[in-house]
Amino acid sequence: MTDIESRIDTSRPHTARIWNYWTGGKDNYPVDREAGDRIRQLHPGIGEYAREDRLFLGRAVRHLAEEEGIRQFLDIGTGLPSADNTHEVAQRVSPDARVVYVDNDPLVLAHARALLVGTPEGRTDYLDADLRDVDTILAAAGKTLDLDRPVALMLLGVVIFVEDDAESYAVVRRLMDALAPGSHLVLSHTVVHPSMPEVDAAVAFWNEHGTPRLTQRTPEAITRYFDGLELLAPGVVPCSRWRPDAPAPDVAMYAGVGRKP
Ligand SMILES: C[S@@+](CC[C@H](N)C(=O)[O-])C[C@H]1O[C@@H](n2cnc3c(N)ncnc32)[C@H](O)[C@@H]1O
C-alpha cells in the first residue's frame, strides 16, 4: 500500500467524495454513496446545490479571465477532478493561465495528475495542504504564480470547514492581504436560511457521520468575507443566481466575487 492509499479512510464519508457522487463522478466509496443518498432524502435539492456550485465556478472563472484580465488562480478546496476544472475554463480563454490547486484530502491528491494536464503555455500545480496553513500555501503558490500580479483566490465550498468564525475570517483575510491589488476573491458557502429548514437537517446528519464537520452561515455572515473588497454585481446571492446563463432554482449555497482595490 502506498503512503497516499494508507491515508484514504473508507470507513466514514468524506466531503470531496460525496461531492463527487452528487455531481455524477465515480471516485467515491459505498460509505459516501450511502450518506449521499440519506442526505438527498433529507434535502432533495442537494444534487442541484453541488451542480450549481460547479456551474458558478465556470461562470466566475470565465468572467475573471475574459472581463477582468485575470491570468492566475489559487483554487483551495479543489475537490476531485470534474468536468470544467478551473484550469480548463481559464485556459480556454487564455492558454497561458496559471493555476495552483490546494486540497487536504488524500483521494484528491491521488487523482491530482488529472488536474495537472493543462496547455503547454500555461502551468498548473497541486499542493497537498490545509486551508489554515496560509504561510505554507502562499510560499508554495509563489513558485508557480507571480504574487505581485493579480490572482483570483477561489474558495468554493471550503470555508464551511473552518468551524470557528474568527479563524475563518482571519484565514480569508490573510490570504487576500498577501495578494496584489486587482486580485479577486471567489467564495461560495452553505447558508442557514429560514426559508430552507431542510438544509439544517442534512447538515446535522453530515456532522454526525461525515468528515470534516461543516458550518452553515447566514447570508450576512458570508458577505463579511468580502469586507474591504469591491463586491461585483449581483453581490452575495444563491450561486445559481450569480450571472446565470439560464434561469435556475435557488440553492442553499451562496456565492460572491469581490475585487481587491
Ligand atoms: C464541498 S467540496 C468543494 C469542491 C470544489 N471546490 C467545488 O466547489 O466543486 C470541499 C473540498 O474542500 C476540501 N477541504 C475541506 N477542508 C479543507 C481544508 N481544511 N483544507 C483544504 N481543503 C479542504 C475537501 O477535501 C473537498 O475536496
The ligand as an SDF file (V2000), in Angstrom:
LIG
                    3D

 27 29  0  0  0  0  0  0  0  0999 V2000
  -17.5640   20.5660   -0.9840 C   0  0  0  0  0  0  0  0  0  0  0  0
  -16.0230   20.1960   -1.7650 S   0  0  0  0  0  0  0  0  0  0  0  0
  -15.9230   21.5150   -2.9370 C   0  0  0  0  0  0  0  0  0  0  0  0
  -15.0660   21.2100   -4.1460 C   0  0  0  0  0  0  0  0  0  0  0  0
  -14.9250   22.3170   -5.1870 C   0  0  0  0  0  0  0  0  0  0  0  0
  -14.2650   23.4950   -4.6300 N   0  0  0  0  0  0  0  0  0  0  0  0
  -16.2600   22.7140   -5.7590 C   0  0  0  0  0  0  0  0  0  0  0  0
  -16.7790   23.7540   -5.3560 O   0  0  0  0  0  0  0  0  0  0  0  0
  -16.8140   21.9810   -6.5690 O   0  0  0  0  0  0  0  0  0  0  0  0
  -14.8620   20.7130   -0.4830 C   0  0  0  0  0  0  0  0  0  0  0  0
  -13.4050   20.3920   -0.7600 C   0  0  0  0  0  0  0  0  0  0  0  0
  -12.6180   21.0770    0.2340 O   0  0  0  0  0  0  0  0  0  0  0  0
  -11.6340   20.1930    0.7330 C   0  0  0  0  0  0  0  0  0  0  0  0
  -11.3020   20.6200    2.1160 N   0  0  0  0  0  0  0  0  0  0  0  0
  -12.0810   20.5480    3.2250 C   0  0  0  0  0  0  0  0  0  0  0  0
  -11.4520   21.0890    4.2890 N   0  0  0  0  0  0  0  0  0  0  0  0
  -10.2430   21.5270    3.8300 C   0  0  0  0  0  0  0  0  0  0  0  0
   -9.1430   22.1710    4.4440 C   0  0  0  0  0  0  0  0  0  0  0  0
   -9.1570   22.4940    5.7460 N   0  0  0  0  0  0  0  0  0  0  0  0
   -8.0660   22.4680    3.6870 N   0  0  0  0  0  0  0  0  0  0  0  0
   -8.0380   22.1490    2.3550 C   0  0  0  0  0  0  0  0  0  0  0  0
   -9.0630   21.5430    1.7120 N   0  0  0  0  0  0  0  0  0  0  0  0
  -10.1520   21.2250    2.4380 C   0  0  0  0  0  0  0  0  0  0  0  0
  -12.2730   18.8190    0.6850 C   0  0  0  0  0  0  0  0  0  0  0  0
  -11.3030   17.7920    0.6790 O   0  0  0  0  0  0  0  0  0  0  0  0
  -13.0580   18.9110   -0.6100 C   0  0  0  0  0  0  0  0  0  0  0  0
  -12.3000   18.4930   -1.7080 O   0  0  0  0  0  0  0  0  0  0  0  0
  1  2  1  0
  2  3  1  0
  2 10  1  0
  3  4  1  0
  4  5  1  0
  5  6  1  0
  5  7  1  0
  7  8  2  0
  7  9  1  0
 10 11  1  0
 11 12  1  0
 11 26  1  0
 12 13  1  0
 13 14  1  0
 13 24  1  0
 14 15  1  0
 14 23  1  0
 15 16  2  0
 16 17  1  0
 17 18  1  0
 17 23  2  0
 18 19  1  0
 18 20  2  0
 20 21  1  0
 21 22  2  0
 22 23  1  0
 24 25  1  0
 24 26  1  0
 26 27  1  0
M  CHG  2   2   1   9  -1
M  END
$$$$
